[in-house]
Amino acid sequence: MAVKAVLPWRTPMSHSVLAATAAGLVIAGCGTAAGPGPGGAGSGGASHPAAAKVVLRFEARTTPGAAPTRWLLRCDPDGGTVGDPAAACARLLKIGRPFASPPPNQVCPQVMASSGVITVTGTWFGQRVHRTVADGTCDLGLYATLHAVLH
């Protein structure tokens, strides 16, 4: 009777683990290469900070026609006019893709909590953002998060 040896790297589960590890290494390597140093090409010189991976402008209106309140948020490195940029960036990163549109077939409550809207423009990790988030329907949770981040 022949006994087949099962090598740990040849099991179906190990293929999944290997693939996940490889994907993680590829993702971890993205954006970690050192850019040009001070005074190097594209750096703008030593007096300019590194370009932020997130640059967002928020414009909030509590009622139609009201004067807007505006904030700026930069992440990685953190900065801007938001009260606590590091906390704001951490909170938005937890959402994953905070400015993606809801799926087209998602059923949303047709309820508006208020007439507040927050318009977000800028870039989110290289993706252009232009989204108006209302205090209701599918945006209810995102509006509450953004409101907490900004205030």
Buried (B, 14 or more C-beta within 10 A) or exposed (E): EEEEEEEEEEEEEEEEEEEEEEEEEEEEEEEEEEEEEEEEEEBBEEEEEEBBBBBBBBBBBBEEEEEEEEBBBBBBBBBBEBEEBEEBBEBBEEEEEBBEEEEEEEEEEEEEEEBBBBBBBBBBEEEEBEBEBBBBBBBBEBBEBBBEBBE
